[in-house]
Each structure stands twice: as structure tokens, then as C-alpha cells.
């Protein structure tokens, strides 16, 4: 019985020593996601198509990072980036649609 207990404790200690916790998100990942989101949102804003939700998500992500919750911060700024990408796609689609529907002078 004593031997089984010592083997169990050894196995448990070995497992604990070999365990390397996976950090879900860190400041470097957040910074990279933040830069991507900033660039995308600037692009959407330059095309006059920035969505009102993008700024809110972005600001909430910055707040979460300031509070140390990088996992939530990355999730929020990535969502803001996606909104920015969709806004850019909308702007491009609207530009093409407008060009197709503008009446042209008949010769």
C-alpha cells in the first residue's frame, strides 16, 4: 500500500512539474491584434463607411487590456477589425454599384 501511494505521489508530482500552463493571450498578441484593427478601421473611415459598432468594440477592447484581460481584449479588437473589414467591403460594393447605375450620356 505504501509503495502504491509513493508511486501515485511521484506520478502526480511528475505531472505537475511537466505541466506548462498555456497562456491564452498576452500583451504581444493583443498589440498585434490592436494594430490590425486600427489599420482596418482607418481604412473603413477613409472610405466614409466606418460602422458605429466598430468604435465601441475597439474602445471596450482597449479597456479590457488596461484591466489585464488580454483574452477578452483580443476578442473585442478582432471583432472590431471584422466590422471594419465588412465596412470596407460594403464601401467597395457601393462604389461598384453606384458606377453601374449612374446614367451615362447618350451620344
C-alpha positions in Angstrom: 0.0 0.0 0.0 2.8 2.4 0.9 4.5 1.6 -2.5 1.3 2.4 -4.4 0.9 5.7 -2.6 4.5 6.7 -3.3 4.1 5.8 -7.0 0.9 7.8 -7.1 2.5 10.8 -5.5 5.6 10.5 -7.8 3.3 10.4 -10.8 1.3 13.4 -9.6 4.5 15.4 -8.9 5.9 14.5 -12.3 2.7 15.5 -14.0 2.7 18.8 -12.1 6.3 19.5 -13.0 5.8 18.7 -16.6 2.6 20.8 -16.8 3.2 24.0 -18.7 0.2 26.3 -18.5 -0.9 27.7 -21.8 -1.4 31.4 -21.6 -4.5 32.2 -23.6 -3.4 35.6 -24.6 -0.6 38.0 -23.8 0.2 41.7 -24.4 2.2 40.9 -27.6 -0.8 39.1 -29.2 -3.1 42.0 -28.1 -0.8 44.6 -29.6 -0.7 42.7 -32.9 -4.5 42.4 -32.9 -4.8 46.1 -32.0 -2.6 47.2 -34.8 -4.5 45.2 -37.4 -7.8 46.5 -36.1 -6.5 50.1 -36.2 -5.4 49.8 -39.8 -8.6 48.2 -40.9 -10.7 50.8 -39.1 -8.7 53.6 -40.5 -9.3 52.2 -44.0 -13.0 52.0 -43.4 -13.0 55.5 -42.0 -11.2 56.8 -45.1 -13.9 55.3 -47.3 -16.5 57.0 -45.1 -18.0 53.7 -44.2 -17.0 53.2 -40.5 -19.7 51.4 -38.5 -20.7 52.9 -35.2 -20.2 49.5 -33.5 -16.6 49.3 -34.5 -15.5 52.2 -32.3 -17.4 50.8 -29.3 -15.9 47.3 -29.7 -12.4 48.8 -30.1 -12.8 51.0 -27.0 -14.1 48.1 -25.0 -11.1 46.0 -26.1 -8.7 48.8 -25.0 -10.4 48.9 -21.6 -10.2 45.2 -21.2 -6.5 45.3 -22.0 -6.0 48.1 -19.5 -7.7 45.8 -16.9 -5.3 43.0 -17.8 -7.9 40.8 -19.6 -6.0 40.2 -22.8 -8.1 37.3 -23.9 -11.2 39.5 -23.9 -9.3 42.4 -25.3 -8.1 40.4 -28.3 -11.6 39.1 -28.9 -13.1 42.6 -28.9 -10.5 44.2 -31.1 -10.7 41.3 -33.5 -14.5 41.8 -33.7 -13.9 45.5 -34.3 -11.5 44.5 -37.1 -14.1 42.2 -38.7 -16.6 45.1 -38.6 -14.0 47.3 -40.3 -13.4 44.6 -43.0 -17.1 44.3 -43.6 -17.4 48.1 -43.8 -14.6 48.3 -46.4 -16.3 45.5 -48.4 -19.6 47.5 -48.2 -17.8 50.7 -49.4 -16.2 48.8 -52.3 -19.5 47.2 -53.3 -21.4 50.5 -53.1 -18.8 52.2 -55.3 -19.2 49.5 -58.0 -23.0 49.6 -57.7 -23.0 53.4 -57.9 -20.8 53.3 -61.0 -23.1 50.8 -62.7 -26.2 52.8 -62.0 -25.0 56.3 -62.9 -26.8 57.4 -66.1 -24.4 57.9 -68.9 -24.7 60.5 -71.7 -26.1 59.1 -74.8 -24.2 60.0 -77.9 
